[in-house]
Amino acid sequence: MPRYVYRCTECEELSTISHLSDETATSCPKCKSPSGLVKVLTNFLSNKKKTTKTKVGQITEDFIQDARQDLEQQKQKMSN
């Protein structure tokens, strides 16, 4: 269930309240004011993992290095 941050206009307390997106909280959990809550705009949080992208040049360089090693191994097998 989404969590929303509200500020009470009566006691100025910030509260985090969970409810459905089509609902709104009305009474302050701290001072019990019946209609003093105002929704505070917050940043959207995501649990995405940060990934580091490898540059295309690095991928190409790694591929070339691997191919060189494979060729060297094949040369050694053929010379034996």
Summary of the structure (lengths in Angstrom):
residues: 80
radius of gyration: 29.7
end to end distance: 67.7
largest distance: 89.0
contacts: 149
relative contact order: 0.15
helix: 30%
strand: 18%
